[in-house]
Amino acid sequence: MAGKKPTKQSKSTSGDVMECLHEIFEAEMAGIIRYLHYSFVIMGHNRIPIQKWLRDQATESMEHAVTLGEKITSLGGHPPMISATVKETHKHSIDQLLEESLEHEEKGLAGYRRLVSLAGDDIALEEFAREMVRTEVEHIDEVKKMLRKK
């Protein structure tokens, strides 16, 4: 129906969507910092391939943040100038970094799943969120495989 005024529910949903987008954006920005930091502190005979993988993860977090920033502005919002907090544990074994990565990816997955549920009639937003769910699940699967001892 053309000219239909938004209801309170759709305004609330829109606010919830924007809040969710901001949270995910901040998490992706934190992912850039997290994975770059990990790439600097990783040591040992497997450093080169793991460092490359970590930097690829940082680049992917940046790509996700760019997409989210564009989505936020297209919906009339303003991307935040902060990132989620990245806790420094000073534990830099490969297993520890992978455990921290797994926790980070699982939080990201939860955010994208929430976005799917909030998308409502915005098919493009829902499809974006679903694609990001798929991507995050693949990351989680890879990290779990890397943590396996056999």
N, C-alpha and C positions, 0 to 999 in steps of 0.2 A: 504494500500500500504506500504510494508516494505521499510524502508530506507527513507521515506518521511521526508523532513526537516520541522521543525515547522515554521509556518507563523508568521508574526509580530502580527497578531490578536491573535493567540494562546499563544504567549509569553506574550502579554498584559493581556489576560484573566488569564494566570497563575499568573501574578503579582497581578491582582485584587483578585484572589482566595486567594493567600498568605496574602494579606493585610486584607481581610475579616476574614480569619482564625485567624490572630493575634488579630484583634479587638474582636472577639468572645472569644478567649482564655483569653484575659485581662479581659473581662466582667465576665467570669466564675471564674477567680481568685478573682476578686472583690466580687463575690457572696459568696465565702468561708468566706472572712473577714466580709462581711455584715451580713450573717446569724449567724455566731458565735457571733458577737457583739450583735446582737438582742437577742440571747439566753442567754447572760449574764445579759442584762438589763431588760428583761421582768419580771414583778412583778404582784402579785395579785393571787386570788384564782385559776385561770386557768393556773398558771405558768408552772406546770409540763408537761401537755400534749402539751402546746404551745412551751415550751422549747425543748421538744423532736422533734416536727415537724420542728422547726428552725434548730436544729442540723442535722436532716435528710436532710434538704435542703442544708446545708453546705457540707455534705458528697456527695450529688448528684452533686453539683457544682464541687467538687474535681474530681469526676469520669468523668464528662464532660471535665474538663481541661486536665486530663490524656489522654483521647481519642483524644482531639484536639492536644495536644502536640505530640502524636505519629503520627497523620496525618500530622502535619506540618513537622516533621522530615522525614517522608516517602516521602514527596514531595520535599525534599532537603532544607527545611527551617530550621530556628532556633527559637524555642519558645522564646518569650520575657521574660525578668526577671522582668517585672513590671505588675501591675494590673491597671485596670481602677480606677479612683478616686472614693472613697466611701465618700460621704458627710455626716458629722455628724450633725444632726439637733437638737440633745439633746431633741427630743420629743419622748418619749418612751411608749406612750399609745399603746395598742394593735392595735387600728384602725390606728394610725399613722405608726406603723411599717408595717402593712399590706398594707397601701397605698404606702409606699416606696418600699415594695416588689413587688407590682403590677407594678410599674413604671420600676423597674429593670427587671422583667420578660418580660415586653412588649418590652424593648430595646433588650433583648436577642432574642426574637422571630423575631424581625426585622432583626437582624444579620443572623440568620439561614435562614430566607426567602431569604435574599440577596444571601447567599451561594447556595441555591437551584438554583437561577437564573444564577449563575456564573459557576456551575459545568460542563456545556457543555457535552462532551462525557464521562466524568468520572462518570460512573453509580454508583460505590461504594460511591463516594463523594456525589452524589445527593441523594442516598438512606439514607446515614448517615444524611445529612442535613434535609431531609424530616422527618426522625424519630425524630430528635431533634425539629423540628417544632411541631410535634404531642405532644411531651413531654412538650414543653413550653406552648402550648395551654391548656393542662391539668392543668398545674400549675396555669396559669392565671384564668382558670375556678374555681379552688379550692379557690384561694385567693378572687375572687369575691364573692363566696358563703360565705366565712368567714366574709366578710365585710357586707353582707346583714343583716339587722335587723330583717327581717321576710319575 
